[in-house]
Amino acid sequence: MTLYARFAAHLDAALDTLVAAGDLPAGLNRAPVTVEPPRDASHGDLATNAAMVLAKPAGTNPRALAEKIAAELRRLDEVEDVSIAGPGFINMKLSDDSWRAELSAIRDAGADYGRATIGRGITVNVEYVSANPTGPMHMGHCRGAVVGDALAALLEFAGHKVIREYYVNDAGGQVDTLARSVHLRYREALGEDIGTIPEGLYPGEYLVPVGQALAAEFGDRFVGAPEADWLVLFRKAAVAAMLEMIRADLALLGIHHDLFSSEAELQAEGKPEAAEAELRARGLIYDGVLEAPKGQEPEDWEPVVLPLFRSTQFGDDQDRPIKKSNGQWTYFGADLAYHYQKAQSADALIDIWGADHAGTVKRITAAVQALTGGKTRFDVKLVQMVRLLRAGEPVKMSKRSGNFVTLADVVREVGKDVVRFTMLTRKADAQMDFDFAKVVEASKDNPVFYVQYAHARIASLHRRAAEANIVCDGVDLSQLDTEDLALVKLAAQFPRIVETAATAREPHRIAFYLYDLAASLHAQWNVGNDRVDRRFLIADNPAITCARLFLADAIGQIIRNGLGIMGVVAVEEMN
């Protein structure tokens, strides 16, 4: 049990004692009770809001309750002092030995330090990327891909079973356009001069091999054939080729999905009809007429009876059609069925969407709530676009023009780890610039470098210790003083950071924490540049050196664990 978890248990036991003594009512909701570092480090090592959140439902005064809780906490051997601040916040100062014990716990747990159990028994479906299968991945897809993959890893680290899913939008007009574009390249492969690619088709050179493969397989069979003869065949071949390319692009980022779900297959299997039937049976779909769109006069608009989902019952601003007037499914109708399918095998659903889809969040949330009876937690994480900069100038991206920066090109230029870490250095819904020069800059202003450099510095200590013939057969952690233990106090926060990040569905919190941990390590290292007694390696003092090597190893372990969640390799040396 980690230190924060242990003190949460101590606090729970203290509250149980007060209940048994009649000082606190039984059955109070303790979920809002926290144990965390105080905002001001001078107040102590740990703080709890227990008295503040329990006093009102207990019908007592927060300060008076805090005094009773504090009296119980003072009985703990690990606690040196307990104080009460303001109206009832409780601050604790822990013994140095409690932090030394946590340091040993970090080393003992190794790669499992920080793993949580909050997700035990909960299956989460994380759907991310889901780019239209019309070409290779470009940098417009990159941020959502990394955020989704890191979130999936974070949830697994917190104990959840995770399904990584990619939704293939292969039933819309864009894949028909793709098939027509490939047919043009097919004719080109057979020797036809196709001239300039017509407006509205995909002109990218990445379609040339697809056309060549079809030409090799079918010869000139479909050159002059009507579209109806080849559209479905070419569409299927083109989508398969694009998905193979997309998988290869994502693999460069270390991303692999468990499941690729086809929209076309979903519709062919009658899943939208099944979802409609389910909702109709519960009175949540009815046949009605929508109001005329804003700005249109009644004479310019013909009312049509459509099947409408009662999304207003779930907080939406209007009911939504699930079919068009021509009988085809709307985007919403197809998405409704898809989420119904996902909910069959998961307790919670998370969608990673581009910020341009913000307008559909409310209706899909309403649909999931209706379809699952509110039993399935559903979150949408909106991801803002990334602006690419080179030499300070924006780099334009356009798949339709065929002139765009591919994800593969960027990964090959700056590396997978740089791309992944950089994409997690901002909240997902905050704007981001990706400057090709800055992301590889060797400075503390570049979080990627700063965290990697901290791990490389730690790795270098063992090489230097070996050169100095320092052998650590045993380690005396009492050699570590208050300045050393400050690092342990920050390291010990990793498990609670994992839990809060997983609960909030925010993997960027791991990146922020690692930067702070790296900064503390670098700060202590730099003090040693001026003061010999503060160095990690002191050749004529093996006892303190071995203790600080033990400390450094623990910090390195946490950096590796955190980078592992982010999908980033912890380097041993910086080139």
N, C-alpha and C positions, 0 to 999 in steps of 0.2 A: 504494500500500500504506500503510495507516494505521500509526501508531507502534507500537501493541501487536502488530499482525501482523508488522511489520518486525522487532521484537525477538524474536518467536517464531521467525522465520526465522534471525535471528542465533544464537539459542540452538541451533537445530537444526544449524546449520553447525558450531558449537563442539562439539557432541556427535559429529558426523561426523568431525571432526578427531581427537577422542579415540579413536574407533573405528579410524580409519586408523593411529593411533600404537600401537594395541594396549592402550590404557589403559581401554577399554570394550568389552565384547562386542558383536558385531553382532546385529541382529535383536531388540533389546529393545523392548518395547511402550512407546512414548512418549506414548500418549494421555493418561495422568494428569498429564503435565508441563504446568504452567501458567506464564504470565507475567501478573502482576497487580500492582496497587498494594500496598505493604506495609500491614499493619494500622496500624502506627505511622508517620506521615508523616516523623518525624524519622530513620527508618532509610534513607530514600532515596526514589526515584521509582518504581522497579520492583522486583519480587521474583520469584524463581522457586523452586519446590520440586524442581527437577530432580534434585539430588543425593539428596534425601530419598526420592524414589519409585524411583530407578534403582539405588541402592546395593545393596539386598538382592538383586534379581535378577542384579545384576552381580557379586555376591559380594565386595563391598568395603565400606569404611567410609564413611558419608555425608560426614563432615567432610573426609576425604582426597579424595573425588570432588569435593566442592565447591571445594576448592583448585584442582584441575585445570580445572574449568569456569570458575572465576573468572579464572584466568590467560588463558584464551582471550577472555573478555569484555572484559578490560582492554585488548585490542588495538584495540577499536572506537573510532573518532574521537568518536562521540557520547557515550561513557561517560567521566565524569570520575573516578568512584571505584567500586570494587566491594568489598563487605565480606561477611563470613560471620557469621551470627548463630546462636546455639544449636547444635544438633547438625549443621546443614548448610544452613540457608536462605541463599540468596544475594540480597543487596540491591545495587541499582545506583543511582548518582546520575548523572543525565544532564546534558549541557551545556544552557545556556539556549537556544543556537541550535537544538537538536533540538526544543525546544518551539515556537520561533518558526517552524520549518519545518512543524510539524504545524498551526499556526495557518493558514499559507498553504494547506496541504492541505485544511483544512476549507472555506475560501473557494473553492478551485478545484473541489472535488467538489460543493459546493452541496447540492442536494436529494438527491444520491446519497451524501453522507457518512454512513457507518454501515451502508450496505447490505452484506450478507454473502453468501457463496457456500456456506455450509454446507448449504443445502437444494438445491443444484443437482442436477437429475435426479431429485428426489424429489417425488412428488405426494401431497399430504395432503388428505384429506376431513375438513372440520370441519362437524359437524352441531350446530346450535344453534337455540335457541328451541323449535321443534317443539311449540308449545302446542296443545292440543286445539282444533280449529276450531269452537268453540262460542260464540264471542263476541269482542269487541274485546280487544286487548292490555291487560292491567292491569300494575300495578307489580310484581306477583309474577313477571312474565316478564322484566322490564326488565334485571335484573342479568346473567342468563344470556345475554341477547341482546347486551349490550355486551361482556361478556367474550369471547364467541364471535367477535364481529365484530372486536374488537381483536386477538385471537389470530390470526385469519385474516390480517389486515393485517401483523402482526408476522412471521408465517411467510413471507409474500410478500416482505417487506423483507429477510428472511434468505435469499432465493433459492429458496424452494419454489414449486412450482405448487400452487395452492390451489383446491379445490372447496368452495364454501359451500352447504351443503345444509340443507333444512328437511324433516323427516319429518312427513307429514300423517297423523295418527291418525284415519282416516275409516272404520274398519271395526269399531269397538267399539260398545257399548251407548249411549255418550254421544251419538253422532251420531243414533241412533234417537230418543233423548230430544229432541235438537235438532229433528228433523223433526216430532215430535208438538207441540213448542212452536210451531213455525212454522205448523203446521196450525191451531192455535188462533188465531194472529194472522191467518191467511188468512180464517177464518170471521168474525173481528172486522172485517176490512176489507170484508166483504160485508154488514155491518150487524148482525151478531149481538152481543148483549150477553154477553160471555164471563165476566163477573163476576171474582172473584178467581182468579188463576192457580193451578191445582191444585198441591199439594205434589209435588215431584219434577220439575217442568218448569222451564225457564228463563224467568223473568219479565221479563227486561230489555227495555227499550223499543227497543233496537237491533234487535230482531226484527220490529218493526212494519213497516218498509219492505219487508222480505222477504215478509211476508204480503201486503202491498199489491201487490207485483209479481206474485205468483202469482195473486192475485184478478183482476188486470187481464189476465193471460194465459189463465186457464182458466175465469173466471166461477165459477158455483156448481157446476161439474161434480163436485168432490170433497167438497162439504159433508157429505152424508150417506153417502158411499161408504165401504165397508169399508177398514180400514187397509191391507190388502194391495194395494189399487188405487193408493194414493198414497204409501206410505211411501218407496219407493226414489226416486221422482221428487222428493218434497219434500226428502229427505235430500241428494240431489245438488245441488238448487238452493240449499239452506241452506248446505251446505259451501262451495259456490262463492262465495256472498255473504260468508260469514265470512272466507274466504281473501282476498278483495278488500279487506275491511276491515283484516285483519291486515297485508297488504302496505302499505296506506296508513299504518297506525300505525308500522310499522317504518321506512318511508321518512322519517317525521318525525325518526327517530333517525339517519338516514343509512345505514340497513341495507338491503341488497339481496342476496338469495340467488341463486345460479346455478341451483339445482335445487330443485324441490318434488317430493318422492317420495311417492306415495300408497300407504298400507297396503292399501287396497281393491284397487288395481291390482296390487300385489305378489302378493296372494293369488289374484286372478283369473288372473294369468299363471302360476300354479303354482310360484312361487319357493320357498315353504316345502317343497313336495314334492321339488323338486330338491335343496334343502339336506339334507333327510332322506335321500334316496337316496344322496347323496355320503357322508354320515356312516355310513349303514348299510353301504355297500360297504367302509368302512374299520373296521368293527366298533365304531364309536363310538355307535351307537344300537341298543338292544335292547328287546324287549318284556318288561316286568317289572311287579312289584307294589311300590308304595311302602309303607313302614312306616306304621302308624296314626299320625295326628297326635298330638302330645303333648297329654295331658289327656283323650283319648277312650278309652273302654273298647272292647275288641275287639268286643263285641256291638253297639256303636253305630256301627261302621264296617264298610263293605262293601268288601273288597279288589277292585280293578279292574285288569286288565292294561292298561298304558299304554305307549306308546313313550317310552323314557327315554334321555336323553343322558348319556354317561359323564363328567359334569363332574368327578367325584372324581379322575379321572386327571390333571386339570389344576389341582388345588388347591382345588376346591370341597368343601363339607362333605357334600354328598349329590348323587346323580344327579337330574336334573331332567326332568319330563315336558314333552314338546313338544306334546302334545294333551290335551284334556280327555276325560272319559268319554263325552261326547256327540259326539265326533269333531271338535269345533272346535279350532282352534289355541290354545294358551295364549299369554299375552303373550310368554313366553320363546321359544316356537316361532316366532312371527311376527318377533320381534326377531332371532332367530338367522338367519332367512332374509334379513332386511333388511341385516344386517351382511355376510352372504355376498355380497349384491349389491354393496354399497359397495366391498368388497375387490377386486372385479373391475377397478376403474378407479383404484385408489389404492394407494400403497405404505405409507401410514400412515393410521390412522383416529383421530379425536378426537371424543368425544361430550361435550357440555356438558349436564350434568344437574342438576336440583335435588337438594339434599342428602337429600330424602325418598326418593330412588332408590338410596341407598347400598347397600341390601341386595341389589341385583341386579348390582352391579359384578362380583363374583367370577364369577358364572355366565356373563355375557356375555363377560368376558375369556377364560374357558375356551373358550367357543364360537368366538371369533375365532381363538384359538390353534389349536384343532382344525381349523377350516375352512381356514386358510391355512398350516398346517404350521409355525406360528411365524414365518413370513416377514413378516407385516404387524404393524408396531408399532401397538399399540392403547392409547390413554389415555382415561380418563374424568376430566373436571374437574368436581368437585362444587361447586355454587354455593349458598351459604346464602341464605335469604330476607332481604329488606330490610324493616326496620320503618320505616314512615312516621310522622313526628311533625309535628304542627302545634300551635304554642303549648305544646309540651312534652307533648302528649297523643297517644297512638297513634291512627292512622287505620285503621279496620277495612276489610278487603277481603273480599268474598264474591260470586263471580260468580253462584252459584245464587240469591242473594237479589236480585240485580239492583242492589245498592247497593255499588258499588266505585269505586275511584279508577283511572281509565284512564290508560294511558301517555300518550295524546295530551293529556289535561288537564295532566299534570305537565310535559310538554315545552313546552306553550304557556305555562305559568306561569313556569318558570325558565329555559327554553332548552335546546336540544339539547346544546350543549357542556358546560353545567353538569351535566346528567344523565350524559352519557358519562364525563366526567372523574371525577365523584364515585363512579361505580360501579367505578372502577379504583383507588380510594384505599385499598383493603384487599385482602388475599389473598382469592381467590374463596371459600375454605372458611371464612372468618372472618365472624362476625356483623357486620351493618352497620345503622346508623341513618341514615335520610335525613330530616334536619330541614329543612323548607322555608325556615326563616329562616337557618340557618347556611350552607346551600349557596350563598347569594347574598351572604353577609356579606363586606364589604371588609376583610379582615384576614389576617395571615399564618397564622392558624389554619385558613383556608380554602384548601386547595391549589389549587383551581380559580382563585380570584382571584390567588393569589400568583404562579403561573406565568404567567398571562395578563398580569398587571401587569408582570412582568419583560420580556416581549416588547414591551409597549406603551412601556415606558421606553426601550428600545433604539430603537424607531421614532421616538420623540420627539427623539432626539439629532440625527438628520439635519435635522429641521425647525429645531431651535435652531442648528445649525451654519450652515445657510443664512441664518438671520436675522443671524448674526454674520459673514457674508461669508467663511466659512472654506471654501476649496476644496482638495480633496486630489488633486492631480495625481499624486503619488507618495507612497508610504508607507515610512517607515524603521522597521522592526519592532525595531531595536536600541534604540529609545526605550523599549520595554517592559521594566520591571524585574521583580524577583522577585515583588513583590506582584501585578503584572499577570499574570505567567505562572502564578500559582496557579490562575487561572480557566481557563487553557489546559489545565493538567494534569487538571482535572475534566472539561473538554469532551472531551478526548482519550479518555476512558473510554467514550464513547457507543457506538462500534463493538463493544466487548467486552460492554457491557450488552445490546445487541441480540442478540448470539450466545448469551449465557447465558440471557436471557429466552426466546428461541426454543427453545433446547434443553430448558429446564425447562417450556415451555408456560405461562409466567406473564407475561402482558402488564402486570400491575400493577407489575412492576419498572421499566417505562418511566416510569410516573407517579411512582414514588418517586425515580428518578434526576432527572427534570425538576424536582421540588421542591428537591432538593439543589442543582442547578445554579442555579435561580432564587434560592435563599437566598444562595448565594455572590455572585451578581451584586448582589443588594440590599445585602449586607454591604459590598461595595466601594463601591457608590454612596453608602451612608450615611457611610462614612469621609470621602468628599468633601464632605459637609455641614459637617464640622468642619475639614477640611484642604484648602485650595485646590489644593495640588499633587497631590492624589489624585483630583481630579475627572476625569470622562471628557472634559469640554469645558472647555478653558482658552483663552479668547479671545485672549490675547496669546502663546500658545505653540502655533501651528498644527501643529508637528511632532509633539508628544506627543498633541495632540488627534486628528490623523489616525491615529496608531498605535492609539490607544484606540478610535476609531470602527471601525477594522478589526477589533479584538478584539471589540467589542460586536456587530458584524455577524455574526461567526462564532458567537458565543453565540446570537444570534437565529436563525441558520440551524439550529442543533442543536435549539433549542426547537421550531421549525417542523417539523423532521423527526420529532421525538418525538411532538408533538401530532398530526401526520399519521397516524402509526401508531395513535394512540388515536381517530382520527376526530374530532378537535377542531380548530377553526379558530383560528389564532394572530391575535389582534386587534392592530390598529395603535393604537387609542385605547381608553381605559376611560371609559365614561360615568358 
